[in-house]
């Protein structure tokens, strides 16, 4: 059950990641080769990094033909229908949000299949979720979005992974139910952050908040 569930969630993650990368490249007017490279990098970058860290044989993407078929299919669909899809900015955002959740769960399941414990599984889940976007931005000569202040991305991945872990390990839910809850949790956090413009603070911001809290607490103590 673990293996079958992993395959489904992995392919969903790769397909949505490739599509997201293709749309990213099309918006920047890359040529056809550039679009393909960015699409493939977005779809499998995190998974390759995950498999290298696990060191359990060659990365799955070059081990099984089904991965390559999924990658190429999603990339070509994005290339040929990208102009139409690109007009639907909300659709693109939703694809990105769901792909983050899919990649997180896929990375964690790969860790469990290799008998890794909870913390390494969370680490690999976040690596899988953010690695493709990191590679995409580097190849596009942009500062990786996960390094800039903005709506939670890495934290959303971590949140979804923790929720998934709680439901499958603590509550004993079925795999498919726990996967769904984990992916939806990631998506909901992204949605709430967008709606209320929640921004991940920088270190100076954190220090400023702490100082304000201490000053208020000190003033209340004097009263």
Order of alpha helices (4+ residues) and beta strands (2+ residues): alpha-alpha-alpha-alpha-alpha-alpha-alpha-alpha-alpha
